[in-house]
C-alpha cells in the first residue's frame, strides 16, 4: 500500500498554529504528487481486481431493471408541451418539446417524429 511521505507544513493564523503533514499533496501539478496518485490507483486496481466480475454483474442487473425510456409528465406552455426524458441506455436527461396534443406517447417510440430535443445532457 503506498504511503504518502510526511512533510510538516506549519501555518499560523490568528495566533493558532497548525501543522499539516500532507499539505504538499494539494499541489497536484508536482511530479511527485502525480507519482503518488498513480501508485495509489495501481494499488486500488490490484486490490479490487477480484471484485470486477461482481461489479459487472451488479451493473448488468441494475441496467436490466431500468425503464427503457423514462419520461416526466408534460408541462404545457402555449402551443408546446415540454418534458424531460432519459433515452434507453442513457444516463442523462434530455429536455424536449412536442406540439400540444402529441405529448402522450412522445419520446417512448410511438411517434416521436415531432419530438424536438432542446437540450441534451449527454
N, C-alpha and C positions, 0 to 999 in steps of 0.2 A: 504494500500500500504506500503510495507516495506521501511523503510528509513535507509540508512547507517549512522552510527554514524560518527560525525566529530572528527577526531583526527589529529590535526595540526602537520605536519612534516615540519620543517624548513630546507631548503637546501640553501647553498651558493656556488656559482660557479663564479669565476672571478669578485668578488665584487657584484654580483647580488644575492639578497636574494629572495627566492621563498617560499611560504607557500602552501603545498598541504594537504588539509584536508582529502583526501581519498587515500593517498598513501598506507595505511595499507591493502587496498583491493587487492593490487598486490601480496600479499603473499597467494596464493591460497591453500597452504597446511595447513594453520591455521584453526582449527575447527570453529572459529567464522566467518571466511570468507565463508567457506562451508555452514554454517548455514544460512548466509545472502543470498547466491546464491540459496539455496534450498527454502527459503521463497519467493524470487523474482520469481522463476519458478512456485511455487504454486499459487502465485498471478496472473501471466500471464495466467496459465491454467484456473483459475477461471474466469478471465475477458474475455478470448477468447472462452470459452465453447459454448456460443450461436452461434458462427461463425463456429463451427466444421461441421455442415451439409452443409453449403455453401462451405467450403474449400473442402470437399469430392466431392461435385457436380462439382466444377471447375476442380478438379483433374481428375475426370471421363471424363469431356468434353474435356480436353486437351489430355488425353490418347486416346480418340476416334479419334482424328484428326491426331495422329502420324502415320507416314508411317510404315507399318509392319516391313520391313527390309530396312534400309537406306544404300545405297552403294555409295562410291566415284567412280569416273571413274578410271579404272585400269591403272596402270603405268607399262610398260613393262621393264624388265631388264633381259637380257639373255633369258633363257627358261621359265621364270615365269612372270606372271602379278601380281602385288601387289595392294591391295585395302584395304580400311577401310570400315567396315560395323558395323552397330548398330543392333543387333538382335531384333526381335519382343519383345516388352515389356521391353527391356533393356535400361539402361541409359548410358552405357559406350561402347566405340568403341572397336572393335577387329581389329588387323592388320592381314590380311590374304594374302595367295598367292595361285595361281592356275596355272597349266601349260598353256602356251600361246595357245590361240585358244579356251579355255573353259571359258574365263573370262566374256563373255557377260551376262550370267544369273547366274553365280556362286554366291552362297550366298543368292539368292532370293528363293531358294527352288526348282528350276527347276532340277538341277543335281549338288548338292553340295558335291558329294561323293569324288571328287578330291580336294575340297577346304581344305586348311591346315591353321589352326589358329596358327599364330606365337606368338601373344601377345594378351592376353585378359585383358582389363582394369577393368573388374569387380572384 
